[in-house]
Amino acid sequence: MAREIFWERLTQRLSLLATFYEKNPSLPDFIPFSSQASQIQGTRHDLRRHDWERYSRRQDAAMKFGGLVGRVNLQGPLGPFMPYLRLGAQVDVGQETIFGLGRMRMIKSD
């Protein structure tokens, strides 16, 4: 479930960026990738929930944020996903990226 949500958020972010910043966006059809994502396994992870808040002067209110932090090791046929994962590491994924959320890094492990 989590990998499908992650893939959905990643493709949504890339599609939105392409739509807003490219004159003629040409993105692949991501739907076939969604079924392939089920073959990718998260073999080890240490994800945990992290909640925090910040004060918005514009809204004159505290804004609550939350999400997952930690590491996930992925195994499986990652080849077709790599260009999009690399892009995701450059543009971040998920909501509230303007606040530094959704950050991801890729580290090759042996």
URUR-V828758 format. One record per pair of residues at least 12 apart in sequence whose C-alpha atoms are under 8 Angstrom apart, sorted by the first residue. I is the first residue (numbers start at 1). J is the second residue. If there is no record, write none. Layout:
BEGIN
((I,J) (I,J))
END
This chain:
BEGIN
((3,37) (3,38) (4,34) (4,37) (4,38) (7,34) (7,37) (8,34) (9,93) (9,94) (10,84) (10,85) (10,88) (10,93) (10,94) (11,30) (11,84) (13,93) (13,94) (14,87) (14,88) (15,27) (33,81) (39,76) (39,77) (40,74) (40,75) (40,76) (40,77) (40,78) (41,74) (41,75) (41,76) (42,72) (42,73) (42,74) (42,75) (43,72) (43,73) (43,74) (43,75) (44,71) (44,72) (44,73) (44,74) (45,70) (45,71) (45,72) (45,73) (46,70) (46,71) (46,72) (47,68) (47,69) (47,70) (47,71) (47,72) (48,68) (48,69) (48,70) (49,66) (49,67) (49,68) (49,69) (50,66) (50,67) (50,68) (50,69) (51,64) (51,65) (51,66) (51,67) (52,64) (52,65) (52,66) (53,65) (86,106) (88,104) (89,103) (89,104) (89,105) (89,106) (91,103) (92,104))
END
